Amino acid sequence: MPYTENYKLFKGLENIPVAKTSLSLINGEEGKLFYRGIAVESLSKESSFEEVAFLLWYKKLPNKIELDEIKQLFINNREIHPDMIEAISKIPKNAHPMDVLRSCVSLLGIYEKPEKPNDKITRAAKISAKLPTIASYHYRLSQNIEIIPPDKSLGHASNFYYMITGKKPDEEISKLMNSIFVLHAEQGLNASTFTAMVIASTLSDMYSSITGAMGALKGPLHGGANEKVLDMVEEIDLVENVENFVETALKEKRKIPGFGHRVYKTYDPRSIVLKEYAKELSLKLGDTKYYPITEKLEEVVIKKLGHRKIFPNVDLYSGIVYKLLGFSKELFTVIFALARVVGWTAHVIEYTSENKIIRPCGIYTGPLQAEYIPMEARK
């Protein structure tokens, strides 16, 4: 292992290629994101989540028969083992839903029968199908309300909305939920995806990879940032307080959640789509707080930090959309995970097809040739 300062340190592995991928392309300078070459804006408005899952797993858009088959695969695998339901019912009600989801993915690995070694896509689909059921069951049990079984007549994203709220989504909400899931399905080698790949590179099982990815996503610098956005908006409370809040945050050198991205040096394209949805929901529901404050935040922060290429990321408006849809704040990162699991599994499948264990090195900065000191001689 290197131990001299002659080695260059790439802290955070920023801009260090570690793998080839055909899953997604991010153009950070122009604010573009493509899944298998197709613009994410187009997919979010024209496609379905199941279709995008097929695209990521199979490297092409499905035909009608293939799409029907992948939808049925999701539907047929939504139910979870009765023992898992019992286990979820015994989890403390105040447990964070991301902790529950992470732990239950690990538990799934115990109850699920192993697939054939070459049938990783089926395994990926089964995990993806079960996660909304786990999340909704825990949420409703934690609220002391009866769980709602999956509805086979609903698509993947719409079914999650139904199992959480107990309301059948109308066409507008179904389209919105689907778009949200598509927008969050894939985003290159971010922290959670890389975590999944590192674990998979040891030839561990897919459940272990996804469990690790969940742990990474929970962090406030990754998926957990959308919760922080809502906290910030509620702290600001009034549009007229935005300027002072931003000034104070900058003076105290505090990070303003919902802004800035390791790759994007302009608007995150997903934030633009989500802003449209947030505005539509705000007008429809008569919201005079969440969207107006967030829009003002966008204006003020860009005015002050735009020259440093700090712009809205996906988290700025996603939390507002979730809030206006009626989701509890603790579910925001869960929604992210329910969508991103298809990207995680796609990367696991892709990387392990030409696998090499991921093993970086560290630059040692400690003493050399130190001697062991007996206890009686130590100060």
VEXKOL-608933 format. One record per residue: z, y negated, x negated of N, C-alpha, C in turn. Coordinates in steps of 0.02 Angstrom, whole numbers. Atoms other than C-alpha are relative to their C-alpha. Layout:
Z,Y,X,Z,Y,X,Z,Y,X
...
END
This chain:
0,60,-42,0,0,0,0,-62,-44
2,60,40,-44,-173,-69,67,-36,-2
-63,36,4,104,-271,-132,-6,-66,-37
8,64,34,29,-422,-221,-31,-50,46
28,54,-41,-21,-589,-150,-75,-8,-12
72,4,11,-198,-559,-215,-39,24,61
31,-23,-61,-235,-475,-50,3,-55,53
1,51,-53,-287,-590,92,32,28,63
-34,-21,-61,-176,-580,245,-38,-25,62
33,18,-62,-263,-578,415,52,6,56
-55,-3,-48,-113,-619,524,-27,4,71
23,-9,-69,-136,-559,702,-70,31,5
67,-30,2,-301,-477,647,-52,-45,33
47,46,-34,-390,-633,711,-69,5,-31
71,-5,18,-579,-611,706,-15,55,-51
12,-56,45,-564,-448,609,-30,58,40
31,-55,-37,-688,-317,674,33,67,-20
-29,-66,14,-607,-145,689,-39,56,34
38,-52,-35,-731,-55,801,-64,-30,29
59,20,-36,-904,-63,875,10,17,74
-7,-13,-72,-912,-75,1065,-60,-26,38
54,23,-45,-1045,-88,1199,28,-17,68
-32,12,-65,-919,-122,1337,-5,-72,23
3,70,-21,-907,-311,1339,-15,-45,-59
17,51,50,-967,-464,1246,30,-66,22
-29,65,-14,-870,-627,1238,-34,-51,-46
27,57,38,-960,-786,1185,50,-57,9
-55,48,-6,-810,-897,1152,-22,-72,-2
24,69,5,-909,-1053,1109,-31,-24,65
34,19,-61,-1010,-1052,1269,38,19,63
-39,-20,-58,-878,-976,1382,-35,52,43
36,-52,-36,-973,-819,1429,34,68,-11
-27,-68,4,-913,-642,1466,-48,47,35
47,-49,-28,-1026,-493,1495,30,70,-2
-17,-71,-1,-988,-314,1548,-65,38,-7
61,-38,11,-1122,-200,1476,-62,-45,9
56,47,-1,-1235,-354,1464,-7,-40,64
5,35,-64,-1207,-415,1643,56,-53,4
-49,55,-3,-1121,-584,1669,55,15,50
-57,-17,-43,-946,-566,1742,-1,-39,65
4,39,-62,-978,-705,1868,-43,36,51
45,-36,-45,-1122,-606,1941,33,63,28
-34,-61,-22,-1022,-445,1948,56,-16,50
-57,16,-44,-872,-531,2029,-22,-19,70
23,23,-65,-978,-597,2171,-47,49,34
51,-45,-28,-1109,-460,2194,20,73,-1
-15,-71,11,-1028,-297,2138,66,19,34
-66,-24,-23,-877,-192,2186,39,25,-60
-41,-24,55,-732,-138,2078,-18,71,-20
19,-69,15,-781,44,2093,-66,3,-39
64,2,35,-957,0,2038,9,-22,-73
-14,23,68,-890,-94,1887,35,54,-41
-32,-56,34,-778,53,1843,-52,50,-24
54,-46,18,-932,165,1845,-40,-29,-58
39,34,52,-1027,38,1739,35,7,-68
-37,-3,63,-890,36,1607,7,71,-26
-9,-70,21,-864,224,1604,-65,35,-17
62,-38,7,-1044,283,1618,-57,-40,-34
48,41,37,-1136,139,1530,-61,-21,41
55,21,-42,-1248,102,1679,26,-13,70
-18,9,-70,-1243,42,1858,-16,64,39
12,-62,-37,-1230,186,1982,-55,-8,52
44,1,-58,-1363,232,2108,44,12,62
-39,-6,-63,-1311,253,2291,43,63,1
-38,-63,-1,-1258,435,2273,58,-3,-49
-53,5,52,-1161,401,2112,56,-47,21
-51,47,-23,-1072,252,2189,44,32,54
-38,-35,-52,-1022,354,2341,48,51,-31
-42,-51,33,-956,490,2225,60,-31,-36
-56,31,36,-851,372,2119,50,-29,49
-45,26,-52,-780,290,2275,43,57,29
-36,-57,-27,-734,461,2343,51,27,-49
-46,-23,52,-654,509,2177,63,-43,1
-58,45,-6,-541,356,2191,41,18,62
-35,-13,-64,-499,392,2374,39,66,-2
-31,-67,1,-461,576,2343,60,6,-46
-54,-5,49,-338,537,2204,52,-56,4
-49,54,-9,-233,396,2275,72,25,10
-66,-26,-14,-88,505,2330,36,20,-65
-39,-21,58,54,540,2208,47,57,20
-43,-58,-11,167,692,2191,64,-21,36
-62,16,-36,317,694,2312,60,-12,-46
-55,11,48,434,708,2162,-3,-69,-31
7,67,27,362,546,2096,24,-52,50
-24,47,-52,396,459,2261,76,-1,-1
-73,-4,3,575,520,2251,27,-36,-62
-22,33,62,589,460,2071,-4,-76,7
9,72,-11,522,288,2120,56,-27,44
-52,22,-47,649,278,2261,68,-8,-34
-64,3,35,790,300,2135,1,-54,-55
2,53,50,733,160,2019,37,-61,27
-36,60,-24,845,5,2029,-48,-49,33
43,44,-38,774,-116,2156,-18,-64,-36
14,62,36,785,-261,2036,-41,12,-64
42,-14,58,678,-174,1904,-66,-38,6
64,36,-2,524,-274,1856,-56,50,14
55,-46,-18,368,-195,1934,-42,24,-59
37,-23,58,282,-190,1764,37,54,-38
-40,-53,31,425,-88,1693,-7,65,38
7,-59,-43,410,30,1840,-69,31,-9
69,-25,7,221,45,1825,-9,35,-67
5,-29,67,232,77,1638,34,68,-4
-39,-63,2,365,211,1659,-32,54,42
31,-49,-45,274,294,1803,-66,27,-27
60,-27,32,113,310,1704,20,57,-46
-25,-54,43,212,411,1578,20,61,41
-21,-54,-44,285,513,1720,-60,37,30
61,-31,-26,110,544,1789,-24,55,-47
23,-48,49,70,635,1628,36,67,5
-38,-62,-9,202,764,1673,-25,38,61
17,-31,-63,146,796,1851,-74,17,8
72,-12,-7,-43,790,1831,-23,60,-40
28,-57,35,-136,948,1787,-51,-25,-52
47,22,52,-235,932,1624,-72,12,19
72,-9,-12,-421,906,1637,-30,37,-60
36,-27,57,-550,986,1526,-4,-54,-53
0,50,54,-550,901,1355,-57,-50,3
58,44,-2,-723,829,1385,-7,-38,66
4,33,-66,-683,763,1560,46,-60,4
-45,57,5,-597,602,1510,-12,-51,56
15,48,-53,-685,499,1644,37,19,64
-38,-22,-59,-609,604,1783,73,-17,-7
-70,18,13,-438,579,1704,10,-76,9
-4,73,-6,-470,391,1692,-1,-21,73
5,17,-71,-520,384,1875,63,18,38
-61,-21,-34,-367,481,1931,58,-47,-15
-53,48,18,-249,366,1836,-11,-65,38
16,64,-33,-338,212,1904,14,3,75
-9,-7,-72,-331,278,2082,73,0,21
-71,-8,-18,-144,314,2079,42,-62,-13
-42,57,18,-80,152,2003,16,-46,59
-17,42,-57,-95,46,2162,52,31,46
-48,-35,-42,2,178,2258,70,-5,-30
-65,6,34,142,179,2129,28,-71,8
-22,69,-2,150,-11,2125,23,-20,70
-17,20,-69,151,-32,2314,62,37,25
-58,-38,-23,278,106,2345,64,-30,-29
-60,30,29,402,31,2223,15,-68,30
-11,67,-27,376,-144,2289,32,3,70
-26,-4,-68,405,-96,2470,70,31,3
-67,-29,2,554,14,2430,51,-50,-26
-45,51,27,630,-128,2329,16,-54,50
-10,50,-53,612,-239,2482,31,31,63
-30,-36,-57,692,-108,2596,-47,5,60
48,-9,-53,533,-86,2696,-38,66,-11
32,-66,3,439,75,2735,-64,-2,-40
61,-4,39,303,129,2616,-60,13,46
62,-9,-39,123,128,2679,-47,44,-40
46,-44,36,11,274,2628,-69,-33,-8
68,27,10,-164,236,2561,-44,10,61
47,-3,-56,-301,202,2688,-69,19,-27
64,-25,26,-459,303,2655,-60,-41,22
56,41,-24,-565,178,2750,-9,-63,-42
1,62,39,-528,39,2625,-20,13,-72
17,-3,71,-598,5,2452,63,-6,-42
-57,-3,46,-487,11,2299,44,-62,3
-39,62,2,-434,-172,2291,29,-17,68
-23,14,-68,-422,-194,2480,57,45,20
-53,-48,-16,-315,-39,2494,67,-22,-30
-62,25,31,-189,-112,2372,30,-57,41
-24,56,-41,-178,-272,2475,34,27,63
-27,-29,-62,-148,-167,2631,67,34,-13
-62,-36,13,-15,-57,2552,58,-46,-19
-52,49,16,80,-210,2490,21,-40,61
-14,48,-55,66,-325,2641,8,33,68
0,-32,-66,44,-201,2784,-53,-28,45
53,31,-39,-105,-304,2842,-68,25,-23
68,-18,18,-284,-243,2849,-37,-64,-19
34,61,21,-383,-371,2749,-64,-12,39
63,17,-31,-523,-464,2835,-55,-1,-53
57,-3,46,-695,-476,2755,9,-49,-58
-9,51,52,-650,-635,2660,52,22,-52
-52,-22,46,-490,-564,2585,-23,62,-39
26,-60,34,-575,-398,2545,-46,-20,-58
45,24,52,-709,-491,2449,38,-32,-57
-40,34,50,-580,-596,2359,39,49,-43
-38,-50,37,-471,-447,2310,-46,38,-48
48,-36,41,-624,-355,2246,-20,-42,-60
21,45,54,-678,-506,2144,55,-8,-53
-57,6,46,-504,-525,2068,3,61,-46
-3,-61,39,-505,-344,2012,-58,4,-50
59,-1,44,-681,-359,1939,10,-48,-59
-9,50,52,-636,-517,1842,50,22,-53
-52,-22,47,-488,-430,1760,-13,69,-30
12,-70,19,-570,-262,1725,-8,11,-75
16,-12,71,-619,-288,1543,-3,-67,-37
0,62,39,-601,-416,1403,5,14,-74
2,-12,71,-638,-342,1233,64,29,-29
-56,-30,35,-508,-294,1104,62,-45,-1
-62,38,-6,-360,-393,1169,59,43,-21
-60,-36,25,-181,-342,1126,12,67,36
-14,-62,-37,-161,-213,1265,-54,52,-11
55,-47,13,-333,-135,1240,6,30,-70
-7,-24,69,-306,-124,1053,59,49,-6
-57,-46,-1,-136,-43,1084,-21,68,26
24,-63,-28,-219,89,1193,-44,37,-51
45,-31,49,-350,120,1058,38,28,-60
-40,-24,57,-221,136,918,33,67,19
-33,-62,-22,-126,267,1018,-51,56,8
52,-51,-11,-286,358,1068,-28,26,-67
28,-20,65,-343,361,886,40,55,-34
-40,-55,27,-200,480,847,-15,65,37
17,-55,-45,-278,597,978,57,18,47
-50,-9,-53,-129,574,1092,-36,-2,67
32,-4,-66,-161,590,1279,-10,-69,30
18,63,-31,-230,455,1393,60,-34,33
-59,29,-31,-64,432,1483,41,-40,-51
-36,35,53,19,384,1319,-35,-65,-18
39,60,16,-121,261,1282,11,-54,52
-7,49,-53,-106,176,1451,72,-24,6
-70,22,0,84,174,1443,11,-54,-53
-5,50,53,72,80,1278,-34,-65,18
37,60,-21,-58,-39,1347,39,-40,51
-42,34,-50,56,-78,1494,56,-41,-33
-53,35,35,196,-124,1375,-25,-63,-33
29,59,31,82,-244,1282,-19,-53,52
22,47,-52,13,-322,1441,58,-38,30
-58,32,-31,187,-362,1505,21,-64,-36
-23,57,40,216,-487,1365,-25,-67,26
19,66,-26,214,-673,1413,-58,-32,-37
59,27,35,81,-708,1281,-64,37,19
59,-38,-22,-35,-583,1366,-2,-3,76
6,-1,-73,-36,-530,1549,55,-37,36
-57,32,-33,135,-602,1588,-6,-75,8
7,72,-2,69,-779,1569,-11,-27,71
14,25,-68,14,-791,1752,65,-13,39
-65,14,-32,196,-779,1808,27,-67,-25
-25,62,30,239,-922,1689,-35,-61,29
36,56,-31,104,-1030,1768,32,-19,66
-32,15,-64,184,-1014,1939,68,-32,-10
-65,30,15,355,-1051,1865,-9,-74,-17
14,68,21,281,-1208,1787,-18,-44,59
21,39,-58,198,-1267,1947,60,-14,46
-59,10,-43,359,-1242,2045,51,-47,-32
-44,47,35,457,-1336,1912,-26,-72,7
30,67,-7,335,-1483,1921,10,-27,70
-16,14,-70,349,-1481,2111,-46,-49,35
42,52,-30,245,-1638,2144,-57,-20,-47
58,19,40,73,-1694,2085,17,-59,-46
-16,60,39,145,-1860,2026,45,15,-60
-42,-19,57,259,-1765,1905,-38,32,-57
39,-38,49,118,-1682,1810,-5,-36,-67
10,38,62,85,-1820,1682,63,3,-44
-62,1,37,267,-1831,1631,17,70,-27
-13,-68,22,284,-1641,1623,-41,17,-62
44,-15,57,135,-1625,1505,22,-39,-62
-23,42,55,194,-1770,1397,62,30,-33
-62,-29,26,366,-1692,1379,-12,66,-36
15,-65,30,297,-1519,1343,-33,-9,-69
34,12,63,184,-1587,1206,48,-29,-52
-49,31,45,323,-1692,1131,48,52,-28
-46,-53,21,436,-1539,1125,-36,60,-30
42,-52,29,292,-1433,1059,7,67,36
-3,-59,-42,306,-1312,1204,-70,21,21
65,-26,-23,159,-1201,1250,-5,-10,76
12,9,-72,84,-1244,1420,-38,62,25
33,-62,-22,44,-1077,1506,-63,-14,41
62,8,-37,-130,-1055,1576,-54,-36,-38
49,37,41,-216,-1148,1435,-5,30,-70
11,-26,67,-293,-1093,1271,-14,74,0
19,-71,6,-368,-928,1217,-20,14,-71
16,-19,68,-389,-836,1054,-76,-1,-13
73,-5,9,-577,-818,1083,-37,-59,32
37,54,-35,-634,-948,1212,18,-68,-28
-10,68,25,-656,-1123,1141,-24,-51,51
17,42,-58,-710,-1192,1309,30,36,61
-27,-32,-60,-677,-1141,1489,-10,76,-1
5,-71,-13,-640,-957,1516,-41,7,64
42,-4,-60,-779,-909,1639,36,27,61
-38,-28,-55,-655,-812,1744,43,-53,34
-41,54,-29,-549,-968,1768,-41,-43,48
44,40,-43,-698,-1058,1845,-8,33,68
7,-37,-63,-724,-922,1975,66,-1,39
-65,-1,-34,-538,-911,2013,20,-68,27
-14,67,-26,-526,-1099,2033,-35,-10,68
36,5,-64,-658,-1089,2171,40,35,55
-39,-38,-49,-555,-956,2260,65,-35,17
-63,35,-11,-394,-1054,2238,-10,-60,45
15,59,-41,-473,-1209,2313,-14,20,72
16,-24,-68,-544,-1113,2462,63,22,37
-62,-23,-32,-376,-1030,2498,46,-58,15
-44,58,-10,-283,-1194,2477,-20,-40,62
25,36,-58,-393,-1281,2605,12,39,64
-8,-43,-59,-385,-1134,2724,72,3,24
-71,-9,-17,-195,-1121,2717,38,-66,5
-34,65,-3,-157,-1307,2710,49,-10,-56
-44,6,59,-77,-1292,2538,-4,-71,-29
-2,68,29,-22,-1463,2474,37,-1,-66
-40,-3,61,71,-1403,2321,-35,38,-57
19,-43,56,5,-1258,2217,-68,-18,-30
66,17,27,-180,-1297,2202,-3,-72,-24
3,69,24,-162,-1487,2192,35,-11,-66
-36,8,63,-32,-1476,2054,-38,32,-58
37,-36,53,-134,-1348,1956,-64,-37,-19
61,39,15,-293,-1451,1971,17,-61,-41
-21,59,38,-200,-1604,1908,20,20,-71
-17,-26,66,-129,-1501,1765,-62,10,-43
64,-11,35,-305,-1450,1717,-28,-65,-26
27,66,18,-361,-1631,1716,38,-31,-58
-42,33,51,-215,-1695,1612,-1,37,-66
-1,-39,62,-209,-1553,1486,-67,-5,-37
65,6,33,-396,-1561,1452,-9,-69,-31
5,68,26,-385,-1749,1429,38,-6,-66
-42,7,59,-248,-1726,1299,-15,53,-54
9,-55,48,-297,-1560,1218,-71,27,-5
69,-24,1,-482,-1535,1254,-33,-8,-68
29,11,66,-526,-1607,1083,20,55,-49
-22,-57,42,-430,-1459,1009,-27,66,28
32,-58,-32,-535,-1340,1115,50,43,37
-48,-35,-42,-390,-1295,1227,-18,-13,73
25,5,-69,-455,-1261,1403,35,53,43
-30,-50,-45,-400,-1161,1557,-22,71,-17
16,-70,6,-391,-974,1536,8,35,67
0,-37,-64,-391,-837,1669,66,-7,37
-66,1,-31,-204,-858,1701,13,-64,40
-17,64,-33,-209,-1040,1760,-6,5,75
10,-2,-73,-280,-1007,1932,13,69,31
-11,-66,-30,-252,-819,1952,68,3,35
-66,-1,-31,-66,-841,1986,2,-40,65
3,41,-60,-104,-977,2113,-35,38,57
35,-41,-49,-228,-864,2202,46,55,28
-46,-53,-22,-101,-722,2207,55,-28,46
-53,31,-41,33,-839,2275,-26,-17,69
29,19,-65,-81,-903,2413,-19,61,41
15,-62,-36,-128,-724,2457,64,33,26
-63,-27,-25,56,-688,2485,34,50,-46
-30,-48,47,95,-583,2331,62,-30,-33
-60,19,37,268,-591,2252,-18,-12,-73
14,18,70,269,-669,2078,5,60,-46
-11,-57,43,332,-507,2002,-59,49,1
58,-45,-5,169,-422,2056,-61,-28,-37
60,31,29,52,-542,1965,-27,41,-59
23,-38,58,44,-446,1801,-19,71,20
18,-67,-27,39,-282,1899,-72,0,23
69,4,-24,-122,-338,1982,-48,0,-59
39,1,62,-192,-376,1809,-8,72,-26
1,-68,27,-145,-200,1753,-42,48,43
38,-45,-45,-219,-114,1907,-75,-7,-10
71,11,14,-386,-191,1864,-19,20,-71
17,-10,70,-380,-181,1675,1,73,-22
-5,-70,19,-343,5,1673,-69,31,-10
67,-29,10,-530,42,1690,-28,-22,-67
21,22,66,-563,-63,1535,37,37,-55
-39,-38,50,-422,19,1438,-28,70,-9
23,-70,5,-482,194,1480,-71,4,-27
68,1,26,-663,148,1443,0,-8,-76
-6,8,72,-613,89,1269,27,62,-34
-28,-63,27,-510,246,1240,-55,52,-5
54,-49,-1,-659,353,1288,-52,-17,-53
51,22,48,-780,251,1183,23,10,-72
-23,-3,70,-673,242,1026,10,72,-24
-14,-69,21,-621,424,1023,-62,44,-3
63,-38,5,-802,480,1040,-23,4,-73
13,-1,73,-818,435,854,66,-20,-34
-69,20,17,-633,435,814,15,-3,-74
-33,4,66,-545,378,657,67,-33,12
-66,26,-13,-358,350,659,5,-72,-27
-7,70,19,-318,164,654,64,-7,-41
-57,2,45,-206,134,505,-9,-59,-49
5,58,45,-200,-44,433,55,3,-52
-52,2,50,-91,-91,286,37,-67,3
-38,62,4,40,-223,253,5,-23,-72
-9,27,67,65,-338,105,75,-1,-15
-71,-5,16,232,-294,27,24,-63,-35
-27,61,31,338,-447,-16,72,8,-24
-69,-13,21,503,-364,-61,5,9,-76
-11,-8,72,579,-330,-233,-33,64,-26
29,-58,32,503,-206,-356,52,32,-46
-43,-38,46,600,-70,-449,73,-20,4
-71,14,-8,768,-115,-376,41,64,-11
-43,-58,15,913,-1,-425,51,10,56
-51,-17,-49,1031,89,-308,69,-19,-29
-67,20,22,1207,15,-318,52,42,37
-53,-40,-33,1354,132,-283,44,-45,43
-41,37,-47,1467,78,-140,56,-39,-34
-58,33,31,1615,39,-253,-19,-59,-45
22,55,44,1509,-79,-359,-31,-58,39
32,53,-40,1439,-181,-214,50,-55,17
-43,56,-17,1507,-353,-175,12,-2,75
END
